[in-house]
Amino acid sequence: MERTESWQTPDYANPAAFDEQEVTVGSGELAVEGALTVPRGDGPYPAVVLLAGGGPFDREGTVGPNRIYRDIAWGLASRGIAVLRFDKVTCAHPEKTSAATEFTLHEEYVPHALAGIGLLGEIPAVDAERIFLVGHSLGGKVQPRVVAAEPRVAGMVILAGDTHPMQWGLVRVLRHLAEVAPEFIAAFPPIETVIEQAKLVDSQELSPGTPAEDLPFGMAASYWLDLRAYDPVAAAAKLNKPMLILQGERDYQVTVADDLAGWRSGLADRPEVTIRTYAADDHLFFPGSEPSLPADYQRLQHVDAEVVRDIADWIVTH
């Protein structure tokens, strides 16, 4: 059946309150295109570099008819916060990144995040002392690594950032979907194969020469070696930065029990860290009342207005 739904401006966004322009983030053959959304007026305004989740996301966070990162950007800009969002390098340059034998989490995120911070610092309407990161899922997980490379970041907002090893998170998700929505796991290898791939990631046998086809998602061994050595909670604990960590309780991809528990155990006693959960929200922070299913992402929705408001209020107070 042909889809007739299309994205619409959420009620909490006021396009008359901001201007948006196309920008280029980074330089050279891996530069990407993006959008800079700036509130109208003189400023200077606090600003955000928006980091997308795992996978080849475009700047909008397109999932079915939904545009989750445009929701966030327009919602924040309507509340006096400039936002830079951009196509991930894996979206803009899939051939180059998939062919890179040394591609890692660092290459996926850090160079463009740093370029984005630098770009915002040159905008007259932006307060260069109040540039924040807002990252979703894997884009939340990687934030401590970005801040370690650029200490002038004023703070971090982590939306459903995973702390559980990603290879085992995949196993958990597939087991869950096998029970509630088995039709959605047909695109993945059998669960037994995925478990063996996850074990290989954990094992001493993993080396730069391990074939990508033997590993989860078919991603290069370099990626898994880098990710395996990275503890986002320990990395965040080394930073003296304010953090806002938000989690949907209906999220089956990044969960309260397995992932938020990591942030809580490592950071909950830190006065600069605020953790909030949303009982109605799923992984994309769409509110609902029923158990979350992959099919829900194909229905037109918007990021929870309460989440956008809480992010904006937290940034303004910092």
ZITA-V429321 format. One record per helix or strand of 2 or more residues. SS is the DSSP state (hx for helix, st for strand). FROM is the first residue (numbers start at 1). TO is the last residue. If there is no record, write none. Layout:
# ZITA-V429321
((SS | FROM | TO) (SS | FROM | TO))
This chain:
# ZITA-V429321
((hx | 15 | 17) (st | 18 | 25) (hx | 28 | 30) (st | 32 | 39) (st | 45 | 51) (st | 62 | 63) (st | 66 | 67) (hx | 68 | 77) (st | 81 | 86) (hx | 89 | 92) (hx | 94 | 99) (hx | 105 | 121) (st | 126 | 136) (hx | 138 | 141) (hx | 143 | 149) (st | 155 | 159) (hx | 166 | 180) (hx | 182 | 185) (hx | 191 | 202) (hx | 212 | 214) (hx | 216 | 218) (hx | 221 | 228) (hx | 232 | 237) (st | 242 | 248) (hx | 256 | 267) (st | 273 | 278) (hx | 294 | 298) (hx | 305 | 317))
